[in-house]
Amino acid sequence: MPSVIPGRCPQNHLCPLVGLCPVSAIVQRGFAAPTIDMSKCIDCGACSVSCAYGAVIEDVRPANSVRSVFGA
């Protein structure tokens, strides 16, 4: 699921990700950093690949929760 890192967002513009989200899960108040409504988010990844400032990142699972393809 995506997360917003407010320190990476310049917070000086209307965030284009708000209109990009296909399920309207991203909201913004004024020029503040956007927030993501996790109850609406479908984890499509469009926001994390489209943020020019790298302020939206995809959370990743810990390495020990992913099965190794090498059988270890």
C-alpha angles and dihedrals in degrees: 000000000000125000131196119229103203093196091064094050113087090213092209102107144041105276112243090207090074091071093037097062109098093210100038092245093141119079133174133195111211109312095328120125111282122253128215122225101218092196088066101033115108093190094240092151096227093124096050095050093043102049106106092202099048089240093134115061134176113244110232131209119251112265093247092060094062119079113238117240087217094062095245 
